[in-house]
Amino acid sequence: MPEGPLPEPAANEEAGRTPWLPLAGGAVLLGLLGAGFAAWRRRRPRHVPEIQRPVVRSAPPAGPAALGDALRLHVESDKIIRSAAFVTLKYRLTLTNRSETPLGAIGVGLDLVSAHAQAPMDQQVATAETALEERHAVARLAPGQSITLDGQVQLALAQAQVIRQGRHPLLVPLLRMRISARGGDALLRTFVVGQTAPGSSRVQPIRLDEGPRSYSPVAQRELA
């Protein structure tokens, strides 16, 4: 499926030159985002079913497993490239059918947005109402079969929400994902994406005052 043009990588790409000291508050920012997401989920109204008298009847045939149970998702963030106008994330997704029945008509929609404490949470995370452009389509995934999908998503800096930490402008990218399959519900996921140090799983925001460049390695952390 066609995707946007890949910005030219910056010439000064060096894996080890990221200054970590000014980003000391990055973990705090990401922690606040995770706490806000958890509080938002708890506040969402829940339907309370009406209790009815049980009726004895023959058991219906078992339906398809929920997509979250049937499909295993593995996400890898390969590289973040920042140009003068865009932030581009190169990713790799591995889908595995761990159920005993085939999965058909699988669609994968993704986009890249940014986090901010003042923005409504439903504008930052993937929900059932979130419209995401479908970027991958898989006709069929047999039981036990895996498939790997590569691609990239972009966020225009003009549309990004910037977080200020002192005099440093920071960007916290969010990779939103919606996976659907024939006859099943949708699998919704949101990941915080950012730079990291080799051997570390900590995700740090991206500084916007460093000029165009590439970031690698990068990592992601799912909001749950």
N, C-alpha and C positions, 0 to 999 in steps of 0.2 A: 504494500500500500504506500503511496507516495508520501513523503514527509518533507518538512521544511528544509531549506538549505542549511548546511552545517557551517557555522562561522569559522573563519580561519583561525587556527590555534595561535596563541601568542608566541612570539619568538623567544621569550625569556622563560619558557616552561622549565622549571626545575622542581623535582619532587620534594626537596628538603628545605626550601627557602621560606616557607610560610612562617611569619612571626607569630608565635603562640601567645606571648605575654599579653598583648592587647585584647585577646579573645578569652581571657580568663573568665569573663562573665557569660560565655556562650553556653556552658552547661546549665547555668541558672535560667537562661532564656528558654532553653529547650525543656527544662524541668517544668517551668511555668506553663508552657504549651501543653505538655502531657497532662498536667494537673487540670488545666482548663478543659481539655477534651474529655477527661474522665468525669468531671463535674457536669459537663454538658450532656453526656450520655445518661447520667443519673437523673437529670432534670427533665428529660424527654418524657412526654406522657405515655403511659403504658395502658393497653386495653385490658380490662379485667373481665374475663369471661363469665357469663352467667352460668351458675351451677344448675344442671338439669338432672331429672331422675334417670338413672342408667337404664338402658334398654339392651337386653341380651339379643344379639344377632350374630350371624356368621361373620367371621373375620374377613375383611376385604383383602384383596391381593396387595402385597407390599408394593408401595410406590417407589419412585427413584429416590436415592439418598440425597440429602441436602448437598448443594454444590460445595459448601465449605468442608463437608466430610468426604465427598467423592474426589475432590481435586486438591492436590498438593501444589502449592505455589512457592517457588524459590526466586527471590529477586536479587540481582547483583547490579550495583551501580559502578559503571566502568570509569567514567571520566566526566567532570564538569568543565565546560569551556565557556568562559565569559568574554564576550566581545563588547564593543562600544554600545550595542543596542540590545543584545540578547544574552540570556544564560541558557546554555544547552546542556542537557543531561543525556549521556549515552548509557543505555541500560541493557540488561539481558534477563529474560524471564524464562524459567523452566516450569512447564506444566506437566504434572504426572497424574494419570487416572489411577487412583488407588481403590476404586470400586470394582465390582464384579460385572458391571454392565458398561457398554460403550457410552461415551459422551459425544453428542453431535452438535453441530452448529455453534461452536464456541466462538464468542466474540470478546475481544479485549479492548477496552477503551481506557485511555490514559490522558492526563494533562499535567502541567507543572504550574503550581501557584506558589504564593508566599505566605508565611505566617506572620501574624501581628496580634498582640494582645488586645487591641481595640477593635478588631474585626470580628463579626459574628462567626461562631464556630462552624455553622453550616455552610459558610462560604469558603472554609478552609479545608474541610475534610469531605471525603466521598460519602454521600448519603443516597438513599433510594431515589431522591429527586434530582440528583446531580446529573447533568447531561455531559457526557464525555465522548469525544470523537473516537470512533472505533479505528484502531490502528492495526489490529491483527485479527484474522479470521482462520479458524481451524475447522475443517469439515468434519473430522471424526478423530476421536482419541480412544483407542481400544483399551480394555482393562490391562493395567500394568504398563501401558505405553507412556513415554515421555516425549516432549517436544520442546525445543529451545527457540525462543524468539528474540531477535535483536532489533533495536531501534533507538530513536532519540526523540525527546520532547523539548520544546523551547518555551521560555518565559520572556516576554518583552520587558525590559527594564522600566519602560515608561508606565507599565501596568503593575509593577511590583510594589509591595508594601515594604518600606525600609524601616528598620529598627535602629534607633540611635543608642549607642553605648559610649557616653562621653562625646568625643569628637569623631568617633568612628561610625560610619554608616554600615550596617550589617544586613545581610539577606539570609533568611531561613527558607530554603526551597522545600516545598511539599509535593511529593509525587502521589497523585490520586489515581486510583485504579478501580475499574468495574469490569468484572468477568461474568459473562452470562453463557448459558447453554440451553439447548432445546429441552423444554419440559421441566426446567428447574428454576430456582431462584437465582438472584445475582449475588456474586461474591464481591464485597466492597472492602477496599484496603486503602490506607493512607500512610505514607512513609515520610519521615523527616530525612532529608538528604543533605550531606555536607562533607566538608573535608575532614580528614583524620590523619593520624600519624601511623606509620607502618607498625603493625603488631597491636594496634589499639582499636577498640570498637567505639570509642567516644566520637560523637558527631559534633563538629564545630560549624558555626555560621560562616558565610562567605563575606569577606570585607570588600566593599565597593569602592574604596579609596586607593586601591592598589593598581588600577588600570587593567586593561585586557590581559588575560592569562588563562592557563589551564590548571586544573587541580586534579592531582592523582597521587596517591590513592584517595578514593572517596568511599563513604559508607552510608548506610541507611538504617533507620530504626523505626519500626512500625508503631504507630499510635494505637494503643489498645485500651 
